[in-house]
Amino acid sequence: MKRTTVQGLPFWRIEAKDIRAELPKLMPDGHARAITLHWTAGGYDTPFADYQILIGSHYILVSDSLLNFSRHQHTWHRNGANIGVSFMAMYNATEHNAGPAPVTKTMIEHCALACALLVRRYALGWASLVDHAYWAGIDGYPGERWDCQWPVPWEGGEYLTDVVKRKAKWYHEKSRAAG
């Protein structure tokens, strides 16, 4: 784990092999009520500080202020007690084309593991793991934000959010069985 900055703000870089061991060390005491999945709509490994956790191809970036909800403005009017987790991907994506930087299988695994650890640490129910499209529908701007409502081709067209949630549940159960 090493310190880095994203748009001038301090973050921690955790290599993929170390996520399970290192991410819990960066989760402070406190309260969260939701985890919202996003993508940056940028190229691979192009970070933006709007999110608390950024998912890269070989690592994740974690804000040094994970529960500082005013610092990370990832979802319009929905940032209080809401952890933003974003794939660094989907540059030039449309609803019918993932563009030149689609979310990868590896990124999904990193995200699912991170979400499982967050759910466990903050005692969240699985219904609290949502995507930006979910909030956009509630707040009256559907279609403008369809983040993570992308059909994952190698998962039979299941939406990205559902794939992450299914895999996060698997990681959660696996860690519970391990003790």
PAMAR-388107 format. One record per residue (C-alpha): residue in one letter; x, y, z; residue number from 0. Coordinates in steps of 0.1 Angstrom, whole numbers, plus 2048, in hexadecimal, padded with zeros to 3 digits. Each point is the difference from the previous one (the first is absolute). Last residue first. Layout:
<pts>
   resn     X     Y     Z   resi
      a     X     Y     Z    NUM
...
</pts>
This chain:
<pts>
   resn     X     Y     Z   resi
      g   777   753   864    178
      a   807   7F0   7DE    177
      a   7DB   7FA   7FC    176
      r   7F9   825   805    175
      s   81A   809   7E7    174
      k   7F1   7E9   7E5    173
      e   7DD   80D   808    172
      h   80B   824   7FA    171
      y   814   7F7   7E1    170
      w   7E1   7EE   7F2    169
      k   7E9   81D   809    168
      a   818   818   7EE    167
      k   7FE   7EA   7E1    166
      r   7DB   802   7FF    165
      k   800   826   807    164
      v   81B   806   7E6    163
      v   7ED   7EC   7E6    162
      d   7DF   812   809    161
      t   810   822   7FC    160
      l   810   7F6   7DF    159
      y   7DF   7F6   7F1    158
      e   7FC   7DB   7F5    157
      g   806   7FD   7DB    156
      g   80A   7DB   802    155
      e   81D   808   818    154
      w   81B   801   7E4    153
      p   7EC   81D   7EF    152
      v   7FB   816   81F    151
      p   7E0   813   7FA    150
      w   806   824   80B    149
      q   7EA   80E   81B    148
      c   820   809   813    147
      d   7FD   825   7FA    146
      w   7DF   809   7EE    145
      r   800   825   809    144
      e   7EF   817   7E8    143
      g   7E6   7E5   7F7    142
      p   7EF   805   821    141
      y   800   823   80E    140
      g   7E3   801   818    139
      d   810   7FC   822    138
      i   7F5   7DC   805    137
      g   80B   7F5   7DE    136
      a   821   812   802    135
      w   806   7EF   822    134
      y   7FD   7DD   7F1    133
      a   814   80B   7E1    132
      h   81D   809   817    131
      d   802   7DC   80C    130
      v   7F4   7ED   81F    129
      l   80E   7ED   81D    128
      s   7E9   80A   81C    127
      a   7E8   7E3   7F8    126
      w   81C   7E8   80A    125
      g   7FD   80B   824    124
      l   81B   814   810    123
      a   813   7F7   81F    122
      y   81B   81B   7FA    121
      r   81E   7E9   801    120
      r   7EE   7E3   7EF    119
      v   7F1   814   7E4    118
      l   821   812   7FA    117
      l   813   7E0   7FE    116
      a   7E7   7F1   7E8    115
      c   802   820   7EB    114
      a   826   7FE   7FE    113
      l   7FE   7DC   7F5    112
      a   7E6   807   7E6    111
      c   813   81D   7F2    110
      h   821   7ED   7FD    109
      e   7ED   7E3   7EF    108
      i   7EE   818   7E8    107
      m   821   811   7F7    106
      t   80F   7DE   7F7    105
      k   7E2   7F7   7E9    104
      t   805   822   7EE    103
      v   7EC   820   7FF    102
      p   801   80D   7DD    101
      a   81B   818   7F3    100
      p   7FC   805   7DB     99
      g   7DA   805   801     98
      a   7E7   7EB   813     97
      n   7E7   802   7E4     96
      h   7DB   7FF   801     95
      e   7F8   817   81D     94
      t   81D   816   7F5     93
      a   824   7FF   80C     92
      n   819   81B   7F6     91
      y   817   7F6   81C     90
      m   7F1   7E3   814     89
      a   81C   7FB   81A     88
      m   80E   809   822     87
      f   7E5   7EC   812     86
      s   7F1   815   81C     85
      v   7F6   7F9   824     84
      g   7EE   81D   810     83
      i   7F8   7FB   825     82
      n   7DF   810   80B     81
      a   7FC   80D   824     80
      g   7F5   821   7F1     79
      n   808   801   7DB     78
      r   7DD   7FE   7F1     77
      h   7F9   824   7F5     76
      w   810   7F9   7DD     75
      t   815   7E1   802     74
      h   826   800   801     73
      q   808   81E   815     72
      h   81E   7F3   814     71
      r   80C   81A   81A     70
      s   7DE   804   811     69
      f   7FE   7DB   807     68
      n   820   7FE   815     67
      l   7FC   7DB   808     66
      l   81D   7F4   7EB     65
      s   816   81D   809     64
      d   822   7F2   7F5     63
      s   7EE   7F9   7E0     62
      v   806   7DD   7F2     61
      l   810   7F8   7DF     60
      i   7FD   7DC   7F3     59
      y   81A   7EB   7ED     58
      h   807   7EC   7E1     57
      s   7E5   80B   7E8     56
      g   7F3   81D   814     55
      i   7E3   804   818     54
      l   7FC   822   810     53
      i   7F4   802   824     52
      q   7F3   820   811     51
      y   7F3   80F   7E0     50
      d   800   824   7F3     49
      a   826   800   800     48
      f   803   7F5   7DC     47
      p   818   7E5   7F4     46
      t   80C   7F7   7DD     45
      d   80B   7DB   804     44
      y   7EE   7F5   7E0     43
      g   7F2   81D   7ED     42
      g   7E4   816   80D     41
      a   7DA   7FB   804     40
      t   808   7FF   825     39
      w   7EA   7E2   807     38
      h   7E8   7FE   81C     37
      l   7F4   7EA   81D     36
      t   7EF   80F   81E     35
      i   805   7F1   822     34
      a   7E6   80A   81A     33
      r   7F9   807   824     32
      a   822   807   80E     31
      h   809   806   824     30
      g   820   805   813     29
      d   820   7EE   80B     28
      p   81A   803   7E5     27
      m   805   7E9   7E2     26
      l   825   804   7F5     25
      k   80D   7E2   812     24
      p   7E4   7EB   7F1     23
      l   80D   808   7DD     22
      e   823   7F2   807     21
      a   7FC   7DA   805     20
      r   7E4   7F8   7E7     19
      i   80D   81A   7E7     18
      d   824   7F4   800     17
      k   802   7EB   7E0     16
      a   7F0   81C   7ED     15
      e   819   81A   80A     14
      i   7F3   81B   818     13
      r   806   824   7F8     12
      w   7F6   818   81C     11
      f   7F1   822   7F9     10
      p   808   824   809      9
      l   7EE   81B   7EC      8
      g   812   815   7E5      7
      q   7EC   7F3   7E3      6
      v   807   7DD   80C      5
      t   81F   7FD   816      4
      t   816   7E3   80A      3
      r   809   7EE   820      2
      k   80C   7DC   7FF      1
      m   7F2   7DE   809      0
</pts>
